[in-house]
Every structure is written in structure tokens, then in C-alpha cells.
Amino acid sequence: MKKAQWKNLSTERLVEEFGVLSAGHGRDIETAKPKAANRKYNVLVAIRRELRERGPEAQRQLLKLMDSPAPGTRYWVASYALEFAPSEAELVLAELAKIHRSLVGFTAGWTLREWNAGTFNPLVD
């Protein structure tokens, strides 16, 4: 989908898409499917950018996905939410970091360490 198409979707629909795609991205990462993960990554970044442009209320709607059963979704939301809901995001990242033998868990731990050190550099949109 192109940027113009994202603008036509409701915030609720964007949040739904973010949930589905981030769960799939996490599965792709864990099952070593980098091409599929990369395609989802690009769309997730575009949705994140669109939500940021819509403002804080739109961004905060993602927080309802923080208790998703999908670790990939929780990671994507928490790493993004460090910008606008750091307390909630830190808790989710710490919980994800406890998942053993998981690339999502490893990445969550790394993100949290960098955040706490003041060196976390989120992706530039």
C-alpha cells in the first residue's frame, strides 16, 4: 500500500494492520524468513510514520496491542512506544527479554539496554 492509501484508512484500521503485520514479522524473524520479514518491516514503518503524523492520540491507540499474545507485536509496539509511553514500554520489553532462545526476546533485551543507557536510536523515518 502506498502512503496515500494509508491516509484513507481509519486509525483503528491502521492499528489492526499494525497488529497483524507485526505478529507476522515476529514469526518470520523466528523462522528465518528474512525476505518476508523485510516486506512487513517496510509496511510497519510506514504505518508507524502515518500514526505519528496523526498525533499523540493515534499513537496511543497502539498501546492496546501491548498485551497481544504475539511477541512480535508486543516488541514492535513497545519499541515504538518508548517515544510516548516509556514506562509501559519498558515493562513490556523487560518481559519479552525473558523469552529464551528467541530473536524477538534478544532484540527486546538489547533495545531495553540501549534505552536505559541513553543510546537507543530508534529507526529514523
Sequence and secondary structure as in RCSB ss.txt:
>XXXX:A:sequence
MKKAQWKNLSTERLVEEFGVLSAGHGRDIETAKPKAANRKYNVLVAIRRELRERGPEAQRQLLKLMDSPAPGTRY
WVASYALEFAPSEAELVLAELAKIHRSLVGFTAGWTLREWNAGTFNPLVD
>XXXX:A:secstr
  HHHHHHS HHHHHHHHHHHHHHHHHHHHTT HHHHHHHHHHHHHHHHHHHHH HHHHHGGGGGGG S HHHHH
HHHHHHTTT HHHHHHHHHHHHT TT HHHHHHHHHHHHHHHT       
